[in-house]
């Protein structure tokens, strides 16, 4: 399902971003989009958070969807 793949991609982006923050103190999203409080950065952070919530549903599905 397309939304599952998009959500997973955004969750991976978020995980890599948090890894960069944890390991190097470097926030790639903020760097690319003009700081943590820039509107586009906040949109990306929000989309990553919503994707994480969506991916929770993957844990409770009885049959995985095949694309």
Residue pairs with C-beta under 8 A, 6 or more apart in sequence:
1 65
1 67
2 67
3 54
4 54
4 55
4 58
4 65
5 67
6 51
7 50
7 51
7 52
7 54
7 55
8 51
8 55
9 51
10 47
10 48
10 51
11 48
11 51
11 52
11 55
13 29
13 44
13 48
14 48
14 49
14 51
14 52
16 28
17 27
17 28
17 29
17 48
20 26
20 27
20 28
21 27
27 36
29 36
29 41
29 44
29 45
30 36
30 38
30 41
33 40
33 41
33 44
34 40
34 41
35 41
36 42
36 45
58 64
